[in-house]
Amino acid sequence: MFHRYLIALAALAALTLPSLAQANARLINVVPTDGGCVSGPTGPSVQFWDVQPGKTYQLTISNVAECAHGGTDATLNVRVNSSCCGNTDIVATLVSPGTYQFSYTLPANSVCTFPIFYCTTPGQNNSGLNVDRNDGGPFMAHLRASSFGPGCTNPTPILGGECAIVPTHPSTWGKLKSIYR
């Protein structure tokens, strides 16, 4: 008898919390605004957009539905994380329902990758949801500090001691546990 109630409760949770089950904003475009190079996206799991340190890029994320009144607010809080250079809180601007743009300048001393989060609380590094691949796959999208050859060819990742294969987001398990308590 108990398992019936558990199944009913799980079904009710799925119906009442669809935004958590479908957290899937996507990084759909990265455009240099000051002559920088960009290459990508690439990668079978985490998706990388190779970008040049010291250059500014306009990033576009789509499919925002979990916050900002279902992706209709004029602004959205985002954060670009960095193990080398500190995290950066940014306010993105509404382009169309569910789609936001923001500018980010990769620090000149950048190494490694830069995961992106949305629905963040400024100053709280464990807040927000992952921005995923442009194709909707279940992996994150990262900016990756890279050097380029002539004509923005041959991107080569710039690695440093701080680089981890896949960064973790400390609040993920906490959010999951809170759903099932």
N, C-alpha and C positions, 0 to 999 in steps of 0.2 A: 504494500500500500504506500509506503514511504517513497518508493521510487517514482510513483505516479505524480506525487506532489513535486518532487524534485524536477521531473521532466516538465511539468506545467510551469514551474517557477523559471526554469531556463528559457522556455519559449516566451514567457511574459517579458523577461529581461531582454531578450533579443528584439522584441517588438518595441519596447519602451526606450531602448538605448541604441537605436540604429546608427547614430552618428559615431559612437565609439567603435562599433563593429566595422564601419566603413571609413575610418580615418585614412584618407588616401590622396591628399593634395600632391600634385606632381610638379616637378621642375620642368617646364616645357621649353624654356628659351633662356639663353645666356648671350648677351650682345655686348661687345666692347664699346665704350662711349668715348674713349680717348686714345684710340690707335692701338690698343692691346690686342693680343692674339687670343683666340679661343679655338678649342678642338673638342669634339665630342658631340653627343655622349658616347662613352664606351664602357664596357664591362658587363660580364654575364650575371653578376649579382648586384653588388653596390655599383651604381652608375656614376662614372666620373666625367666631369667637364673640366678639361685642362685649361687653366687660365694663368696669366702672367702676373707675377708679383709687382706691386706698385701701380697697377692699372685698375681702372674703374669699369664695372660691368653693370648692366641693367638685367636683373633676373625677373622672370615671370613664372609665377606658380598658378596652377589652375585646380579646379575641383575642391575648393575650400567650401566646406559645408558644416563643419563641426563647431564653429565659433563665428564671431562677427555677424550675428543674426543670419546664419545660414549663408554667409558669403555675400551679404548685401551692404554691410557697413562701409563707410567711406574709407576706413583705414583698418589695418590688421597688424598686430605685433608679430614680428619674426625675429629670429636670432641666428647668427652664423657663429658656430663654435670653432675654436682653434686651440690646439694644445700648445702652439708656439707663441701665439700673439694675443691671447685673450679673446673672450667672447664679445660679440658686438650685437647689441639690441638695435633693431631698425623698425621703422614704421613703414609698412607697404601701403600703396594707394590702390584703390579699386579701379579696375579697367573696365570690367563688365561683371555681372553676377558670378561669383565664385572665382574670379581671376584677379590677381593682384600683381603689381610690379614694385620693385625697389632697387636702389643702387647700392653697390658694395665695392669698396676699394680694397683689394687684396694688399695687406701690409707688404712693404718692400722686402722685409726679412722673412717672408713666408716659406714654410716647408710643410710637407704632408698634405692632408686633406682637411676640408672644412664642411662638416655636416650642417644642414640647414633645418630649422624647426619653425613651426608656425603655431598660432594660438598660444603664444608665449606670454608670460608676465615679466615685464622688464625688471632686470636685477635678480631674477630667480632662475639660476642656471639649470635647474632640474624641471622646468616647466615646458610645456609645449608638446607638439606631435611631430613626428618625422615627416619631412618632405621626401616623397618617394620618386622613383624613376619616372621618366616621361611616358613610358608605355604602360604604366599601371602595375608593373610587377611589384612583388612584395618586399622590395629592397629600397634602401635609401638612395638619394642622389647627393653627391658631394662635389664641391669645387675642389680641384687638385692643383696645387702650386706646381708649375712646370716651366721649363725653359724651352724656347723654340728656336728652330733654325731660320735661315733667311726666308722671307715670305710667309711666315707663320707655319712652317712645315716642321715635321719631326718633333712633336712635343715629348719632352723627357721629364718625368716626375722629379721634383726636388725633394729629396729625403733628408730627414734629420733624426736625431736620437729620440725625439718625442713621438715619432710616427708609430701608430698601432695599426694592425691589419684592419680591424673593424672597431671603431669606438663604441662604447656602450652608453646607454642613456639611463641613469640611475632610477628614474621614476617609473619606468615601464612596468616592472613587477608590482610596484606599489599600487599603480592604477588598476592592474588586473585583479589583484587581491581585493581591492575595495569594491569591485563589481560583484564578486562572488561571496562577500561576507554576509 
